[in-house]
């Protein structure tokens, strides 16, 4: 793994020389387009659109492609991250809305000068923070096409909804989750996917008890209780709050030494809550936590959920695709038994933000929780599945499927598997380097593509301060967390161009940064 896998590297079309050729090609098209007869729209708006389509948009679009390609091609040679200077911060946040419209080429120059030099850092091969991937070039390429169509993918007979059906099915098939017709939809991210899944669980529980939470609300009913671990993502807690369940009814289940849910403790807590007159309705397991990448014992949790009639939700936003790694399948046993699964194509897959996915074993549960069709949206041609807007809270829905389709099609199943194996392999390699060193210690098993460790000579305060010091140096980017009550360092691997040499740089940067603390 010492060399970058050419199959995983950014598409060759992102190179500057290719971009320059693209500019020349599109300028030729622009000149040719100027001789074409315009549509017969003589309104001011129509004339502006025609002008843009004939020449301005073509030339500016080609320039935008060149700028984006140059930016992506040069990331590895620039600092991973740098703070935004005061003057640039003032420019970015303090602008006044211009009185008159500005030319497209001026806007592009401003973006090139004031925006692109100050990225989050996630496009760089030595960005190991949080769970943020570089953009897949295919997704980047088609984003403007989705914007050019600018549809609402709530429903209707146009390309967007049909393509979304295929993309959702592909995602379910990749991770081995059951996919009945209509069994999922794309969302802004896993946070919204989680809201959809838990709202479906809440409605199913209420209907099973003989009442309708949508009609009656929660007042006067036994409090509904959900079970997660302390390693469960914060979006689960936010969803419980938004759905009126309340943080008080989110039970924190203890974890074992590998930061996985303690199923025995789960059984005890459910029994105690039933005895107190509460209404357990959902247990949420993790298929790859953000802190350590741990995968809960999903099969055992599924058994408990089945015994007690609970909805079994799995948060696979980051780690669900980890099931594709060599030898990983046993860790994910039981994933296919879940009632719902949240995925984030904009994480491991590199689909440009934002694109999440809610997968449901029974799509009718989501429809029961959200369907509301006013008279002006009745579509006699919608078929049995209806519109996507009946399965979630969004009515106007962007064309998320195009960038997801392009990314998955560009990678193919084999490419997705290579990407997962490459990045998961880096996490194991870093873990081995940590264990072989005298100044680092591994603090959690590596299950997905996250390595959690500590700088051994440093105190808890030093380990807390190391990420900021490393980031400021600009040669690598790492973030921290807390595991087992101690501050820890965590490196998350998602970039296809990261190499073992980058791991050496990371550890050296931590050592150098620690000396300044």
C-alpha positions, -999 to +999 in steps of 0.1 A: +000+000+000+030+022-002+020+036-036-012+053-044-036+029-062-041+044-097-077+030-098-085+051-067-067+083-077-087+113-089-098+110-125-071+122-150-096+147-164-089+168-133-054+176-144-046+212-154-035+202-190-068+184-195-087+214-181-069+237-205-080+215-234-115+216-221-115+254-221-104+255-257-130+230-267-158+248-249-147+282-263-150+267-298-185+255-289-194+290-276-183+306-308-204+281-328-233+286-306-234+323-312-246+316-347-275+295-336-310+310-337-323+318-302-356+307-289-384+332-295-386+344-259-383+382-261-388+390-224-359+405-205-354+374-185-356+352-216-330+373-234-306+371-204-310+333-203-304+331-240-273+353-238-259+332-210-266+299-229-251+312-262-218+326-250-213+337-214-223+306-197-203+284-220-171+304-216-176+308-178-185+271-174-153+261-192-134+285-170-150+271-139-141+235-149-105+247-153-104+264-119-119+234-102-095+210-119-065+231-110-077+233-074-081+195-071-049+187-089-028+209-067-042+200-033-014+176-023+013+203-027-005+229-006-010+231+032-037+207+044-054+236+062-047+272+071-067+297+091-086+323+071-067+357+074-085+385+091-088+405+058-103+375+040-127+368+068-139+403+066-143+400+028-162+367+030-186+376+058-190+413+055-200+418+018-230+439+009-254+427-017-244+444-050-270+468-063-265+456-099-257+421-111-221+411-117-205+393-146-200+356-144-162+359-150-159+383-121-177+359-097-154+331-108-123+352-101-136+361-067-142+325-059-108+315-071-091+343-051-111+344-019-128+310-015-107+282-029-074+291-010-092+284+023-107+249+022-117+228+051-089+205+042-108+173+034-096+172-002-060+166+010-045+131+013-033+139+048-067+151+061-076+126+088-102+146+108-138+138+116-155+118+088-151+141+058-141+127+024-126+143-007-151+148-035-153+121-061-145+137-096-176+122-112-198+138-086-181+171-091-186+169-128-223+163-128-233+188-101-237+216-126-260+194-147-283+188-117-283+226-112-291+232-148-322+210-146-330+224-111-360+200-105-379+192-074-375+155-068-406+153-046-421+131-074-434+132-109-425+116-141-390+131-148-355+118-146-348+127-110-372+104-091-366+075-115-328+078-110-332+080-073-351+047-072-320+030-089-295+048-066-313+038-034-315+002-046-278+002-054-269+015-019-290-012-003-275-039-024-239-027-016-244-032+021-267-062+019-299-046+032-333-058+021-348-035-005-385-038-012-399-014-039-399+022-025-377+011+005-357+043+009-349+078-002-320+102-004-318+129+022-295+159+031-275+136+053-277+109+080-292+134+105-323+138+083-323+101+075-323+094+112-353+117+118-372+098+091-363+064+105-372+073+141-404+090+131-414+058+113-405+038+144-425+062+167-456+060+144-455+022+142-453+019+180-482+043+185-504+025+159-495-009+175-508+006+208-541+018+191-535+055+186-520+078+160-492+101+171-496+123+141-532+131+151-530+130+189-494+140+197-475+124+227-493+141+256-509+118+280-492+087+267-465+065+284-431+080+275-415+064+246-380+051+253-351+046+229-318+029+236-283+040+223-248+037+237-226+066+247-208+060+214-240+066+194-240+096+171-254+129+184-280+129+155-299+101+174-303+125+204-312+154+182-338+133+164-354+122+197-356+159+207-371+170+175-397+142+176-409+152+210-395+122+228-371+142+250-335+135+259-347+121+292-362+091+273-330+083+255-313+055+275-275+053+274-265+016+273-230+008+286-203-005+262-178-032+265-140-029+263-142-026+225-168+002+228-196-020+215-231-021+230-234-044+261-264-064+251-269-079+286-272-043+300-297-035+272-319-064+282-318-053+319-327-017+310-356-026+288-370-049+316-367-021+342-384+005+319-413-018+312-417-023+349-419+014+354-447+018+329-426+032+301-429+023+264-397+010+249-400+014+211-366+015+195-330+004+199-303+020+177-271+002+170-240+015+153-223+000+122-192+020+127-191+047+154-174+081+147-152+079+178-135+045+172-153+029+142-167+002+165-195-020+152-221-030+177-232-067+180-260-062+156-272-098+155-276-099+192-293-065+193-317-078+166-326-107+188-335-084+217-355-061+195-375-090+181-382-104+216-396-070+228-412-058+196-388-029+193-379-011+161-342-019+153-324+010+137-288+009+126-266+040+122-243+031+093-238+067+081-200+064+082-193+027+086-220+008+069-199+004+037-172-012+059-190-045+054-173-046+020-138-048+035-120-082+034-129-102+065-153-076+078-186-093+071-188-112+105-187-079+124-218-068+105-239-099+110-275-089+117-274-057+097-299-072+073-323-077+102-327-040+109-359-022+104-341+009+091-305+019+082-290+054+078-262+057+053-242+087+041-230+085+005-212+118+011-188+101+036-169+070+025-181+072-011-171+108-016-204+119-031-203+157-029-221+170+002-249+166+010-263+133+004-276+108+030-299+079+026-327+063+047-333+026+040-364+010+053-374-027+055-411-016+054-415+016+033-451+018+045-439+028+079-423+060+066-454+067+045-476+063+075-454+088+094-452+115+067-476+111+038-497+143+034-509+150-002-527+183-007-552+185-036-527+205-058-502+177-056-525+148-064-508+128-092-530+101-107-499+087-125-478+083-094-484+045-091-485+025-059-454+040-044-466+076-046-441+105-044-408+106-024-422+136-004-447+111+012-418+093+029-401+123+046-405+159+057-391+175+026-415+187-001-391+204-024-362+179-028-330+186-048-317+163-075-293+144-052-295+112-072-274+125-102-241+130-082-247+098-063-254+079-095-223+094-112-201+086-082-213+050-079-211+044-117-176+059-119-164+036-091-184+005-098-188-022-072-152-032-075-140+004-071-161+009-040-146-023-026-111-012-034-117+021-018-130+005+014-102-020+015-075+006+009-087+030+036-095+002+061-060-012+054-045+022+062-062+022+096-048-012+104-014-001+093-014+029+115-026+008+144+004-015+138+028+015+137+013+028+169+017-005+187+053-008+175+063+026+187+075+037+222+055+069+223+020+060+212-006+036+225-036+021+207-068+025+228-095+008+206-096-021+182-096-012+145-128-024+128-134+001+100-111+029+088-106+048+121-076+044+144-080+058+179-047+062+199-029+084+224+005+101+226+020+082+255+044+108+269+017+134+270-008+141+297-045+142+291-043+179+286-015+175+260-035+149+241-064+173+240-042+201+227-023+180+201-049+182+172-050+220+172-012+222+172-010+197+144-036+215+123-018+248+127+014+233+113-004+227+080+012+193+071-015+170+084-050+174+099-062+152+128-090+156+153-095+144+188-122+128+210-128+111+243-127+074+248-129+056+281-129+090+299-096+101+284-087+125+256-076+106+225-064+112+189-084+097+161-074+093+124-102+086+099-091+074+065-114+081+035-090+095+009-081+072-020-047+089-025-035+085+011-003+063+014+017+047+042+042+075+039+014+099+049+010+079+081+046+084+089+042+121+083+012+121+106+030+105+135+060+127+131+038+158+130+022+147+163+056+143+179+067+177+167+035+194+177+036+178+212+071+194+218+055+228+216+029+221+242 
